[in-house]
């Protein structure tokens, strides 16, 4: 399994910070940079790096100001917040290198809908990581099947990384070759930035920023995919769209937050999909430092055994 240089991804993230923070974070140890999964910036606090479930606090004399956060946001949006308005409404933006920034602040509400965020108090930069080949074992186990695949695991275990790698392999495999469309609602799988796909998704088509429900139906109607890949099934609308796509013979590969069988079956919308035959295999992922570490793979028909 080949790990894409995580230090490079970390350096990409630093390019979107204000000069003060960029200077101080450049000087942290190289081993921390290579293992970093998050950069957390909060007004009045020192910068925090998350790596391998550990914390690394940057220089205690450096406290983040509101102006620092404001400068960072402007740089991240190329000084055009309007261009990123739709992402900001959802509480995140995707930046160069495929890194994603979660944003905390005060919601701007209009007619009951979130129109944006003001008075930003913190930023959480998630370092995008690619592990080419992390899904190879899963691919070998499912490639002879035609049914859907559900990747289940707790947050942060690498489900999105696995979906990305599966998309790459399925769309480029010389023997299997399938047309793949990724519905990337939160722009994490392909991580499009200003029209450029930041991650290697092979020959997959990508609908970036589309709500899953609409994206799945649009892909089915307009792109004739053999496989649709999407992240984090959560709502009834997501489940309904998947059910509708089944009538077109499309195979679905998706993920869901569920650490085990009990939690999985406790989600009504997922239970409905499992009962419908939308998925044939369930892959449970371990919450470990090794992305793609399989805890268990089972057939849906064996879940209640």
Buried (B, 14 or more C-beta within 10 A) or exposed (E): EEEBEBBEBBBBBBEBBBEBBBEBBEEBEEEBBBBBBBBBBBBEEBBBBBBEEEEBEBEEEBEBEEEBBEBBBBBBBBEEBEEBEEBBBBBBBBBBBBBBBBBBBEEBEEEEEEEBBEEBBBBBBBBBBBBBBBBBBBBEBBEEEEBBBBBBBBEEBBBBBBBBBBBBBBBBEEEEEBBBBBBBBBBBBBBBBEEEBBBBBBEBBBBBBBBBBBBBBBBBEEBEBBBBBBBBBBEEBBBBBBBBBBEEEBBBBBBBBBBBBEBBBEBEBBBBBBEBEBBBBBBBBBBEEEBBBBBEBEEBEEEEE
